[in-house]
Amino acid sequence: MRLRKPTALGAVCGVLTAVNLLNNRFAPRAAVPTSVVASALLIAVARRAGTSWDDLGLSRTRAIGGLRHGAVAAGGVGLAYAAGAALPATRPLFADERAADSLPGILRQALVDVPLGTVLLEETAFRGVLPALLRDTNGHRGAELISAGLFGLWHILPSGDLPEANPALAGLTTAGAPPSRAKAAIGAIVTTTIGGGLFTLLRRRSGSLVAPMALHTAFNSLGYLMAWQVNSVRTDQRRSRHRWRAGPPASRTPRTAADQRRR
């Protein structure tokens, strides 16, 4: 049975609301399987509502072009991040406590948590399913604008720990005002809405979800890797300063036989 698009849109919004709460409040450790299952469910609902694979950005004929556009954009992110982490003025923006301390942990975040637990669902929902369902009643541009705004609202809950985890970045998103959870949420809405617009432009230009998925993965995964590097250097520097302040260990001169006889 075919779903009416308003019904499908309501179902999609319900699924996204539930997943946002699960991934950020009730079951964050299960974010990867939750997001994978939710992505498949959203696609199934959209297909039942009559959207085509091309409408969703999932046409196989456009995937190679999407990969090409995404690779170029991701390369630009990598260069920008490398320069930002190298410059003293911008390096604090990468000192994020949400990055894992160990190499296996950071690789899991970059290669599993980000692409499967974050990017897959967000790009499927906000650059694929929602625009396809909203297009009939709001036009192409209207559907894209609404989806970008919803993408910004989606980030209210994930932004809650930003002031503690990365004060420098939180201050940037709040335009220099002292960071707080409320201000961080507002900053997250604004910045991710703009980011959603950027992903949408790449989706429109390439005709494929592969392109914004590649760019989104680069933003988040490379951000984690840069944070791990910056945090590691800072930790080594703190240890070096601590050893320098403590001074060299007290030397112990071996006792001679005469010393031992005196005792």
Salt bridges, closest charged atoms under 4 A:
ASP54 OD1 - ARG62 NE 2.81
ASP96 OD2 - ARG98 NH2 2.66
ASP113 OD2 - ARG108 NE 3.14
GLU122 OE2 - HIS155 NE2 3.84
GLU122 OE1 - HIS216 NE2 3.34
GLU123 OE2 - ARG127 NH2 2.76
GLU123 OE2 - HIS216 ND1 2.64
ASP136 OD2 - LYS5 NZ 2.81
GLU144 OE1 - ARG204 NH2 2.55
ASP161 OD1 - ARG98 NH1 3.79
ASP259 OD1 - ARG262 NH1 2.56
